[in-house]
Amino acid sequence: MKREFNSFEEFYPYYIDEHKNKYNKLLHFIGTWMFLSFIIALVITGEPKYIFYAFLSGYAWAWTGHFFIEKNKPATFYFPVYSLFGDWKMFTEILQGKHKIF
């Protein structure tokens, strides 16, 4: 069932609830790091292929966590923009130690 959200602040608790398993969060974290690495490679080399690699790696790691660990559908399927913001907020919170991934 698709839910409706009026703001990102309203969406984010739902997003976190879809990421209960620390290993799913870890895979998201790895995917985001890889995304950043490929974007840096793009900036350094100017090779457009790194855009493809960035999105492929980011989504592959995250979706693996959802399908095989969390056993749910990624929020990206229903809320792509809010989900993208959620990924970055969760990544930042992991760096700040707010979520345990180890």
Rosetta blueprint (number, residue, H / E / L):
1 M L
2 K L
3 R L
4 E L
5 F L
6 N L
7 S L
8 F H
9 E H
10 E H
11 F H
12 Y H
13 P H
14 Y H
15 Y H
16 I H
17 D H
18 E L
19 H L
20 K L
21 N L
22 K H
23 Y H
24 N H
25 K H
26 L H
27 L H
28 H H
29 F H
30 I H
31 G H
32 T H
33 W H
34 M H
35 F H
36 L H
37 S H
38 F H
39 I H
40 I H
41 A H
42 L H
43 V H
44 I H
45 T H
46 G L
47 E L
48 P L
49 K H
50 Y H
51 I H
52 F H
53 Y H
54 A H
55 F H
56 L H
57 S H
58 G H
59 Y H
60 A H
61 W H
62 A H
63 W H
64 T H
65 G H
66 H H
67 F H
68 F H
69 I H
70 E H
71 K L
72 N L
73 K L
74 P L
75 A H
76 T H
77 F H
78 Y L
79 F L
80 P H
81 V H
82 Y H
83 S H
84 L H
85 F H
86 G H
87 D H
88 W H
89 K H
90 M H
91 F H
92 T H
93 E H
94 I H
95 L H
96 Q L
97 G L
98 K L
99 H L
100 K L
101 I L
102 F L
